[in-house]
Every structure is written in structure tokens, then in C-alpha cells.
Amino acid sequence: MANGDDNGDTVAALHAAAASQSVALAGRISSLRGDLAHVRELLTQRMDKEELALDKQAREYERRLTDLNHAHEQAREKEKDFLSRTEYTVMIREIEKKTDTNSDAILALSNTPADIRGLYAWKEEMGKVVVTLAPLSAEVKSLSDFKYDVANWRSKVIGMSMGVGAVCGVLGGIISAAVGHWMK
């Protein structure tokens, strides 16, 4: 029986060891579940932050794209005001052709060197006229300033007369009311 008791003690010891290991495992499982919940919470927070950052980045990209589209439209509008190099070259060539044609026509009209000298003399006379008329520009400006001053003075007089008329009308009404009240 001693052998049977030994077996029973061994079994009891094994059961006690298994029970203590079961309790330890349950504690460890509980701890792991807590750790897992904490990791899950951290991952959820991180995913929320990343989603928020991606949303913010998408809004910024949308804003930049809108700005770029607007700038592109403005550039297209500005391009309408400019000539391409080819168009410019063609236009310059046409002007040169017209200038050459006009020069040829002037030369055809003035067959003699005397005619050309006459054109130069006319140019010099016109230069003298321009020089003669230059001082008159100051006189024209002073007349323009005088006209402005007269118009300004006229506006002031009209404004004052309207003001005086309004004051006279008000005073007439007050006097009329006073006389009517006094006559009662």
C-alpha cells in the first residue's frame, strides 16, 4: 500500500503542479490578452492618424492642383497677348517689304538729288516748327489749369448758393411759424 500511497501522492502532486501551471497559464493568457488589446488600440490610433494624414495630404494636393489649373488658365490668357517667334518673323518681313516699297516709291518721286535735298530742307523746317511750338505747351497747360480753376470756382459758387437757399428756406419756415404762433 505504501506503493499505492506513493502513486497517489505522485498523482496528487502532479495534479497540484498541473493546477498551478494552469493558473500560471491563465494569468499569462490574461496578460497576453491585455497586451494584445493594447497593441490593437495602438494600431487603431496609428491607422486613424495615418488616415487623417492621408486625408490632409489629399486636400493639399487638391488645393495645389486647383492652383496649378488656375495658373495654367492665366498663362493661356497671357499667351494670347504675345506672338510666336514665327509670327513675329513673318510680320517683320512684311513690314520690311512695305518699307522697301515705300522707300522705292519716294525715290521714284524724287528722281533728282535736288528733290532729295528739298525733302531734307522740309524736314529741317518741320524741326524748327516743332521747336517753336514747344514753349506753347506750357501756355496751353496754364490755360487748361485756369479752365479747371474756373470750373472748380463755379462748382463752389453753385454749392454755396444752394446752401444759402436751403438755409433761407428753413429760416423762412421758422419765422413763418413764429409769426403764426405770435398772431394767435
C-alpha positions in Angstrom: 0.0 0.0 0.0 2.9 2.2 0.5 3.4 1.9 -3.2 -0.2 2.9 -3.8 0.1 5.9 -1.5 3.2 6.9 -3.3 1.4 6.7 -6.5 -1.5 8.7 -5.1 0.9 11.3 -3.7 2.6 11.5 -7.0 -0.7 11.9 -8.8 -1.8 14.5 -6.3 1.5 16.3 -6.7 1.1 16.1 -10.5 -2.5 17.5 -10.2 -1.3 20.3 -7.9 1.5 21.1 -10.3 -0.9 21.0 -13.3 -3.3 23.2 -11.4 -0.6 25.7 -10.5 0.6 25.7 -14.1 -3.0 26.1 -15.3 -3.4 29.1 -13.0 0.0 30.5 -14.3 -1.1 29.9 -17.9 -4.4 31.5 -17.3 -2.6 34.6 -15.8 -0.2 34.6 -18.8 -3.1 34.3 -21.3 -4.9 37.1 -19.5 -1.7 39.2 -19.6 -1.3 38.4 -23.3 -4.9 39.4 -24.0 -4.2 42.7 -22.3 -1.1 43.2 -24.3 -3.0 42.3 -27.5 -5.7 44.7 -26.6 -3.1 47.4 -26.0 -1.4 46.7 -29.3 -4.7 46.7 -31.1 -5.5 50.1 -29.6 -2.1 51.5 -30.6 -2.6 50.1 -34.2 -6.1 51.6 -34.4 -4.7 55.0 -33.2 -1.9 54.8 -35.7 -4.2 53.9 -38.5 -6.5 56.8 -37.6 -3.5 59.2 -37.6 -2.3 57.8 -40.9 -5.8 58.1 -42.4 -6.1 61.7 -41.1 -2.6 62.5 -42.6 -3.6 61.0 -45.9 -6.8 63.0 -45.9 -4.9 66.1 -45.2 -2.4 65.3 -47.9 -5.2 64.7 -50.4 -6.8 68.0 -49.6 -3.4 69.8 -50.0 -2.9 68.0 -53.4 -6.4 69.1 -54.5 -5.6 72.7 -53.5 -2.3 72.6 -55.3 -3.9 71.1 -58.4 -6.6 73.8 -58.4 -3.9 76.5 -58.1 -2.0 74.9 -61.0 -5.1 74.7 -63.1 -5.8 78.4 -62.4 -2.2 79.3 -63.1 -2.4 77.3 -66.4 -5.5 79.2 -67.4 -3.9 82.5 -66.6 -0.8 81.5 -68.6 -3.1 80.7 -71.6 -4.7 84.1 -71.3 -1.3 85.8 -71.2 -0.2 83.8 -74.3 -2.9 85.4 -76.3 -1.1 88.8 -75.9 2.1 87.5 -77.4 3.3 86.5 -80.8 5.2 83.3 -81.6 8.7 83.7 -83.0 7.4 82.6 -86.4 4.6 85.1 -86.4 6.9 87.8 -85.3 9.4 87.0 -88.1 6.7 86.9 -90.8 5.3 90.2 -89.5 8.8 91.9 -89.6 9.4 90.6 -93.1 6.1 92.1 -94.2 7.0 95.4 -92.6 10.4 95.4 -94.3 8.8 94.7 -97.7 6.3 97.6 -97.2 9.2 99.9 -96.1 11.2 98.9 -99.1 8.2 99.5 -101.3 7.6 102.9 -99.7 11.3 103.8 -100.0 11.2 102.8 -103.7 8.1 105.0 -104.2 9.8 108.0 -102.6 12.9 107.5 -104.6 10.8 107.2 -107.8 9.1 110.5 -106.9 12.3 112.2 -106.3 14.5 111.4 -109.3 16.9 114.2 -108.8 19.3 114.9 -106.0 17.7 118.4 -105.8 14.4 116.7 -104.8 16.1 114.8 -102.1 17.7 118.0 -100.8 14.3 119.6 -100.9 13.0 116.7 -98.6 15.9 117.3 -96.2 15.1 121.0 -96.2 11.5 120.4 -95.5 12.5 118.1 -92.6 14.6 120.8 -91.1 11.8 123.3 -91.4 9.4 121.0 -89.7 12.0 120.6 -86.9 12.1 124.3 -86.4 8.3 124.4 -86.2 8.3 121.8 -83.5 11.0 123.7 -81.6 8.9 126.9 -82.0 5.7 125.2 -80.8 7.4 123.6 -77.7 7.2 126.7 -75.5 3.5 127.0 -76.3 2.8 123.7 -74.5 3.4 125.4 -71.1 0.9 128.1 -72.1 -1.6 125.5 -73.2 -1.2 123.8 -69.8 -1.6 127.0 -67.9 -4.9 127.7 -69.9 -6.0 124.2 -69.1 -5.3 124.8 -65.4 -7.2 128.1 -65.5 -10.2 126.4 -67.1 -10.1 123.8 -64.3 -9.9 126.6 -61.7 -12.9 128.4 -63.2 -14.9 125.2 -63.3 -13.9 124.5 -59.7 -14.9 128.0 -58.6 -18.2 127.7 -60.4 -19.0 124.5 -58.6 -18.2 126.1 -55.3 -20.4 129.1 -56.0 -23.3 126.8 -57.1 -22.8 124.7 -53.9 -22.8 127.8 -51.7 -25.9 129.3 -53.3 -27.7 126.0 -52.9 -26.7 126.0 -49.2 -27.8 129.6 -48.7 -31.1 128.8 -50.4 -31.7 125.9 -48.1 -30.8 128.0 -45.0 -33.2 130.8 -46.2 -36.0 128.3 -46.7 -35.5 126.9 -43.3 -35.3 130.4 -41.7 -38.4 131.5 -43.6 -40.3 128.5 -42.3 -39.2 129.2 -38.7 -40.1 132.9 -39.0 -43.5 132.0 -40.5 -44.2 129.5 -37.7 -43.1 132.1 -35.1 -45.3 134.9 -36.6 -48.2 132.5 -36.9 -47.8 131.4 -33.3 -47.4 135.1 -32.2 -50.5 136.1 -34.1 -52.7 133.7 -32.2 
